[in-house]
Structure formats: C-alpha cells, structure tokens
Amino acid sequence: MNEKNLPDDIISKSLNELTDLASEIIIKLENKKDLENSVDEYQKLLKLNSLIEKKFNKTNKEISEYTKSKIKNIISKKNEKKIK
C-alpha cells in the first residue's frame, strides 16, 4: 500500500482532514450490505491509514524536536543567570 497511488489533494491534507476522510469511508463501508464490491474502498482506507500514520510520526518528531530545543534554550538561559 503506497500513498503514491492517492491523489495529490489527499496527500496534501492535514491529519485532521485525513482522519475525517477515513471516518467517512468507514461509515460508508459499515452501511453497505454487499461488502464484496467494496474492495476499492478498503484499499483506499488502508492507504489513508498508512499516510495518516506517516504524517502523525512526522508531526510527532517535529513537536519533539521543537520541545527539546525550547528546553535547551530555557536551561541555557538559566545557566547564564547562575554564572552572572
């Protein structure tokens, strides 16, 4: 399952938008009686899930790095005050 098969407008969506889209697909699938004809929807949902996971991990990493940077700045300012 590769997100390269997804349209560009989906790939550029935010995590919240992707989650909403996945929820819509799940609701459609839950309401269908003939699930044998829903293979494409399941495939799309699996691709969306993979994309959501990758974007989540990327965002999580960015937040972690930003937080570490802020903590480092606070500690260095605190150390500067101790030295003075």
Summary of the structure (lengths in Angstrom):
residues: 84
radius of gyration: 20.7
end to end distance: 57.6
largest distance: 74.2
contacts: 186
relative contact order: 0.12
helix: 87%
strand: 0%
